[in-house]
Amino acid sequence: MANRMTVAEYRAENTARLVKLEERQISIFKSIQRIEKSLEKMNGRVDENTTNLTKITTVGAVGILIIPIIVSIIMRSI
């Protein structure tokens, strides 16, 4: 004959399982919060790097346009 549980034992076992699941869920939520904080930091760095890259590209483009003009003016004045 199969091992039969009383209703009280069944409830106690299910309550213990629910407690374990709840603890795991809390642990998962804490891990997710840490990951989100890390992502926020990384996104901030990416934004900063994108801004710096745009500045460098702009300065380079302006330099490529202006340097030949300056050289041309200097060559004409000589």
Beta strands, then each sheet from edge to edge (+ up, - down):
end
